[in-house]
Amino acid sequence: MKIDETTIVETSDYRVIIYPASRPFTSKESKTITEKLYDFLATWAAHGKPLSSSFKIEKNQFIIVCVDEDIEAASGCSIDALGTVLREIEAEFQLGLFDRMKATFVEDGEVKTLKLQDFRNGLKNGEVSKEIDVYDFSKSTYVSFLSDFLLPLKRSWAGIYID
């Protein structure tokens, strides 16, 4: 399974797990993350059965892991094992991969991340434009990731913070 940028329309709906960092990766971090995930995914299994999986680093800030559960479903233990690898990466680089109290959005062509409270206040007082696109890290399938990962503020989860 490959999840690179492509012009081919994807028809399989893989399970997606998104790990958003609070900042862009340096080139050294990106290289280390890539090496660790390639090594881990090469042996990733659920109850001894290999998982058909892949990953990509999106926008130099998000780690997207996909599992083809039509072949073999990821178990709780296998998801925990993935989490362990990502926690090791988190500990090494302090990326905020497990901090869900943040908002990441695109403003003036730039990816920005703010603490959720700062984001809400910024929208309220006009420091953050209402003409932004917001990332949604709750996507759990590849098709929803492709179609709804980045949405205009009004259509996104953060639309509740505007009038």
C-alpha positions as CSV (number, residue, x, y, z in Angstrom):
1,M,0.0,0.0,0.0
2,K,1.3,3.4,-1.0
3,I,-0.1,6.7,0.1
4,D,2.0,9.2,-1.9
5,E,0.8,12.2,-3.7
6,T,-0.8,10.9,-6.9
7,T,-3.3,11.7,-9.7
8,I,-4.8,8.2,-9.3
9,V,-8.2,8.3,-7.5
10,E,-7.9,6.1,-4.4
11,T,-10.8,3.6,-4.1
12,S,-9.6,1.7,-1.0
13,D,-10.7,3.2,2.3
14,Y,-7.8,2.5,4.7
15,R,-7.8,3.2,8.4
16,V,-6.0,6.4,9.0
17,I,-4.2,7.6,12.2
18,I,-3.0,11.2,12.2
19,Y,-0.3,12.5,14.5
20,P,-0.1,16.3,14.2
21,A,3.0,18.1,15.4
22,S,2.8,21.6,16.9
23,R,5.5,22.8,14.5
24,P,7.2,21.8,11.2
25,F,9.9,19.2,11.3
26,T,13.5,20.0,10.7
27,S,15.1,18.0,7.9
28,K,17.0,15.9,10.6
29,E,13.7,15.2,12.4
30,S,12.0,14.3,9.2
31,K,14.8,11.9,8.2
32,T,14.8,10.3,11.7
33,I,11.0,10.0,11.8
34,T,11.0,8.4,8.3
35,E,13.7,5.9,9.3
36,K,12.0,4.9,12.5
37,L,8.5,4.5,10.9
38,Y,9.9,2.5,8.0
39,D,11.7,0.1,10.4
40,F,8.6,-0.2,12.6
41,L,6.0,-0.6,9.9
42,A,8.2,-3.3,8.2
43,T,7.5,-5.5,11.2
44,W,4.2,-4.1,12.5
45,A,1.7,-6.9,13.2
46,A,-1.6,-7.7,14.9
47,H,-1.6,-11.0,16.8
48,G,1.4,-12.2,14.8
49,K,-0.2,-11.3,11.4
50,P,1.6,-8.6,9.4
51,L,-0.3,-5.4,8.8
52,S,-0.4,-3.8,5.4
53,S,0.5,-0.3,6.2
54,S,2.3,2.8,5.0
55,F,2.8,6.4,6.1
56,K,3.6,9.8,4.8
57,I,4.7,13.1,6.3
58,E,2.2,15.7,5.2
59,K,3.0,19.4,5.0
60,N,6.2,18.7,6.9
61,Q,4.2,18.7,10.1
62,F,1.7,15.8,10.2
63,I,2.5,12.0,10.3
64,I,-0.2,10.1,8.5
65,V,-0.3,6.3,9.1
66,C,-2.6,4.1,7.0
67,V,-3.6,0.4,7.6
68,D,-5.4,-1.7,5.0
69,E,-7.8,-3.4,7.4
70,D,-9.4,-5.4,4.5
71,I,-6.2,-7.5,4.7
72,E,-5.7,-7.5,8.5
73,A,-7.3,-5.4,11.2
74,A,-5.1,-3.4,13.6
75,S,-5.7,-4.6,17.1
76,G,-5.5,-2.6,20.3
77,C,-2.1,-4.0,21.0
78,S,-0.8,-3.1,17.5
79,I,-2.1,0.5,17.8
80,D,-0.5,0.7,21.3
81,A,2.8,-0.4,19.6
82,L,2.5,2.3,17.0
83,G,1.8,4.8,19.8
84,T,4.9,3.6,21.6
85,V,7.1,4.4,18.6
86,L,5.4,7.8,18.2
87,R,5.9,8.6,21.9
88,E,9.6,7.8,21.5
89,I,9.8,10.2,18.5
90,E,7.8,12.7,20.7
91,A,10.3,12.4,23.5
92,E,13.2,12.9,21.2
93,F,12.0,16.0,19.5
94,Q,9.2,17.5,21.6
95,L,6.7,17.8,18.7
96,G,3.4,17.9,20.6
97,L,2.2,14.8,18.7
98,F,-0.3,13.9,21.4
99,D,-1.4,17.3,22.4
100,R,-5.0,17.5,21.1
101,M,-5.7,20.9,22.7
102,K,-4.5,22.8,19.7
103,A,-5.8,24.1,16.4
104,T,-3.8,24.0,13.1
105,F,-4.8,26.1,10.2
106,V,-3.7,27.7,7.0
107,E,-3.6,31.5,7.0
108,D,-2.0,33.5,4.2
109,G,-0.6,30.3,2.7
110,E,1.2,29.4,6.0
111,V,0.5,26.5,8.3
112,K,0.0,27.8,11.8
113,T,-0.6,26.0,15.1
114,L,-2.0,27.7,18.3
115,K,-3.2,26.4,21.6
116,L,-7.0,25.9,21.3
117,Q,-7.7,28.8,23.8
118,D,-5.4,31.2,21.9
119,F,-7.1,30.1,18.6
120,R,-10.6,30.8,20.0
121,N,-9.5,34.1,21.4
122,G,-7.8,35.0,18.2
123,L,-10.9,34.4,16.2
124,K,-13.0,36.4,18.6
125,N,-10.7,39.5,18.6
126,G,-9.8,39.4,14.9
127,E,-6.1,38.3,15.4
128,V,-7.0,35.2,13.4
129,S,-8.8,35.7,10.2
130,K,-12.1,34.0,9.6
131,E,-11.0,33.3,6.0
132,I,-8.8,30.4,7.0
133,D,-8.8,26.7,6.3
134,V,-8.6,24.4,9.4
135,Y,-7.1,20.9,9.6
136,D,-9.2,18.1,11.1
137,F,-7.2,15.4,12.8
138,S,-10.2,13.2,13.7
139,K,-10.3,11.7,10.2
140,S,-10.2,7.9,10.5
141,T,-10.4,6.7,6.9
142,Y,-8.3,7.5,3.9
143,V,-11.2,8.7,1.8
144,S,-12.3,11.2,4.5
145,F,-8.7,12.3,4.9
146,L,-8.4,13.0,1.2
147,S,-11.7,14.9,1.1
148,D,-12.0,16.6,4.5
149,F,-8.6,16.9,6.1
150,L,-8.5,20.7,5.4
151,L,-11.7,22.6,5.3
152,P,-12.8,26.3,5.3
153,L,-13.3,27.5,8.9
154,K,-17.1,27.7,8.5
155,R,-17.3,24.0,7.4
156,S,-14.7,22.7,9.9
157,W,-15.0,21.6,13.5
158,A,-13.8,25.1,14.5
159,G,-16.8,26.7,12.9
160,I,-18.5,26.6,16.3
161,Y,-16.2,29.4,17.4
162,I,-17.6,31.9,14.9
163,D,-21.0,33.6,14.7
